[in-house]
Amino acid sequence: MKTASLGRTSRPLYVGMVLWAFLWGVQGAAQELYAPAPPPDAAFVRVVHAAQDLAEVTPEVGESTFDAIAFGSVTPYQVVSQGERTLLAGALEETLEVSAGRFYTVALTDEGALLLEDPTLDNSARALLTLYNLSDLAAVDLRTADGETEVIAGVAPGASASIDVNPITTAFGVFEADVPIATFDEVALQRGGVYSAFVFGPADAPSGLFEVNTTQTLE
């Protein structure tokens, strides 16, 4: 009877040990799967190259080094500690002030660095679109690619404007009045997704870019 009793009690013990080992393994895998949380003093900064006379550069902001970018391109966001931080980009050197928990786009222009604070999405059921005018054009619009539906209108040089929208699938374009500057491939806007459209260049030859916002994870 003792032998039978031990057999009945040892099976749950064994199963329990296996289950514990399995859950521990899942927890370890989850720790490897998810990126570590940013430090509490972290701001999030990206750099966009909008300087017509500046060659390809590898920007640095504070302790963070970004990938090399050429005119008309943008980096992912990276973590930068809050406070006064030095921007280095080729011969350009400027001091930026960034705050914890905020997102920023640093635009490299022919006049220097332009620091723009980016909005965040309050409603995770919608998508956020932002239009940046980093060109010499007096005003630019974001519309559907056919030009029929106005999404963001009249963004002045060196400025940005945002709107949150339903997560639809459509193609967008950037326009000066009714004249298309650039149209982009159809995109399925995701719930909680954040997207950026940029206009670059001189008034007689502007160009456009549409990007899904991304953040470079910590290692």
C-alpha positions in Angstrom: 0.0 0.0 0.0 2.9 2.3 0.7 4.3 1.7 -2.7 0.9 2.4 -4.3 0.6 5.6 -2.3 4.0 6.8 -3.3 3.1 6.2 -6.9 0.0 8.2 -6.7 1.7 11.2 -5.0 4.9 11.2 -7.1 3.1 11.8 -10.4 1.6 15.2 -9.5 5.0 16.2 -8.0 6.8 15.2 -11.2 4.2 17.0 -13.4 4.4 20.0 -11.2 8.2 20.1 -11.6 7.9 19.8 -15.4 5.3 22.5 -15.5 7.5 24.8 -13.3 10.5 24.1 -15.6 8.3 24.9 -18.7 7.0 28.1 -17.3 10.5 29.2 -16.3 11.7 28.5 -19.8 8.8 30.5 -21.2 9.6 33.4 -18.9 13.3 33.3 -20.0 12.2 33.2 -23.6 9.9 36.2 -23.0 12.8 38.1 -21.5 14.8 37.5 -24.7 11.8 38.3 -26.9 10.9 41.7 -25.5 13.4 44.5 -25.6 14.4 46.0 -22.3 12.4 49.0 -21.1 14.1 52.4 -21.7 15.5 54.3 -18.7 13.2 56.7 -17.0 15.2 59.7 -18.3 14.9 58.7 -21.9 13.8 61.0 -24.7 13.4 59.5 -28.2 15.1 61.3 -31.1 15.4 60.7 -34.8 17.3 62.7 -37.5 16.1 63.6 -41.0 18.5 64.9 -43.6 16.9 67.9 -45.3 20.1 70.0 -46.0 20.5 70.3 -49.8 24.2 71.3 -49.5 25.2 68.7 -46.9 26.8 65.4 -47.9 26.0 62.1 -46.3 26.6 62.2 -42.5 26.6 59.9 -39.5 24.8 62.0 -36.9 25.4 61.8 -33.2 23.1 63.2 -30.5 24.6 62.9 -27.0 25.7 59.4 -26.5 23.7 58.0 -29.4 25.2 57.4 -32.9 22.8 57.1 -35.8 23.1 55.3 -39.1 24.6 57.3 -42.0 21.9 59.3 -43.9 21.9 61.2 -47.1 19.6 64.0 -48.3 16.0 63.0 -48.2 16.2 60.1 -45.7 15.4 59.7 -42.0 16.7 57.5 -39.2 14.7 55.4 -36.7 14.2 57.0 -33.2 16.9 56.2 -30.7 17.0 56.7 -26.9 18.8 59.9 -25.8 19.1 61.0 -22.2 17.1 64.1 -21.3 18.8 67.5 -21.0 21.1 69.5 -23.1 22.7 67.2 -25.7 25.2 68.0 -28.5 24.3 67.2 -32.1 27.2 66.4 -34.4 26.5 65.9 -38.1 29.4 66.6 -40.4 30.5 70.1 -39.8 27.3 70.9 -38.0 27.4 71.1 -34.2 24.5 72.4 -32.1 23.1 72.0 -28.6 19.6 70.5 -28.3 17.3 70.4 -25.3 15.2 67.2 -25.0 12.8 66.0 -22.2 12.2 62.5 -20.9 9.2 60.7 -22.5 9.0 63.0 -25.5 9.6 62.2 -29.2 11.7 64.6 -31.4 12.6 64.9 -35.0 15.9 66.7 -35.6 15.9 68.1 -39.2 19.3 68.9 -40.7 18.8 72.0 -42.9 21.1 74.4 -44.7 20.4 76.9 -41.9 21.3 74.5 -39.1 19.4 72.0 -37.0 15.7 72.3 -36.5 14.2 70.5 -33.4 10.6 69.5 -33.8 8.7 67.8 -31.0 6.5 65.0 -32.4 3.0 64.2 -31.2 2.1 60.9 -29.7 -1.1 58.9 -30.4 -3.7 59.0 -27.6 -6.2 56.6 -29.1 -4.7 53.2 -29.9 -7.7 52.4 -32.1 -6.6 55.0 -34.6 -3.4 55.8 -36.6 -1.4 59.0 -36.5 -0.1 60.9 -39.6 2.3 63.8 -39.5 3.4 66.0 -42.4 6.8 67.8 -42.3 7.6 70.7 -44.7 11.4 70.7 -44.9 11.4 72.3 -48.4 11.4 75.8 -49.7 7.7 75.6 -50.7 5.4 78.1 -49.0 2.9 75.5 -48.0 2.4 71.7 -48.6 -0.6 69.3 -48.2 -1.0 65.6 -47.5 -3.8 64.1 -49.5 -4.9 60.8 -50.9 -2.8 60.0 -53.9 -5.6 61.0 -56.3 -5.7 64.4 -54.8 -9.4 64.2 -54.0 -9.3 63.9 -50.2 -7.4 66.5 -48.1 -5.8 65.0 -45.0 -3.4 67.7 -43.7 -3.4 71.2 -45.3 -1.1 74.2 -45.5 2.0 73.2 -43.6 4.6 76.0 -43.7 8.3 75.6 -44.2 10.1 74.3 -41.1 6.8 73.2 -39.5 4.8 70.0 -39.1 1.1 69.1 -38.5 -0.6 65.9 -37.5 -3.9 64.2 -37.5 -5.2 60.8 -36.2 -7.3 58.8 -38.6 -9.2 55.5 -38.9 -6.9 52.5 -39.8 -7.8 52.3 -43.5 -5.9 51.2 -46.6 -5.1 53.9 -49.1 -2.3 55.6 -51.0 -1.1 59.1 -50.0 0.6 61.9 -51.8 2.2 65.3 -51.0 1.0 68.3 -52.9 1.6 72.0 -53.4 -1.9 73.3 -54.0 -3.3 71.0 -56.6 0.1 70.0 -58.0 1.4 66.6 -56.9 5.0 66.6 -55.5 5.1 62.8 -54.9 2.7 60.0 -54.5 3.4 56.8 -52.5 2.4 53.2 -52.6 -0.8 52.1 -51.0 -0.4 51.5 -47.2 -2.6 49.7 -44.7 -2.6 52.0 -41.7 -2.5 49.9 -38.5 -4.3 50.6 -35.2 -1.8 52.4 -33.1 0.6 52.9 -36.0 2.4 56.2 -36.5 3.4 57.5 -40.0 5.3 60.4 -41.4 5.3 62.2 -44.7 8.2 64.6 -45.6 8.7 67.2 -48.3 12.3 68.2 -49.2 14.2 70.3 -51.6 14.0 73.6 -53.5 10.7 75.0 -54.7 11.5 74.2 -58.4 12.4 70.5 -57.6 10.8 69.2 -54.4 10.7 65.6 -53.4 8.7 63.5 -50.9 9.1 60.6 -48.5 6.5 58.5 -46.6 7.7 56.4 -43.6 6.4 54.2 -40.9 7.9 55.5 -37.7 10.2 53.0 -36.0 12.2 53.0 -32.8 15.6 51.3 -32.5 15.4 48.9 -29.6 17.9 48.9 -26.8 20.4 46.0 -26.7 
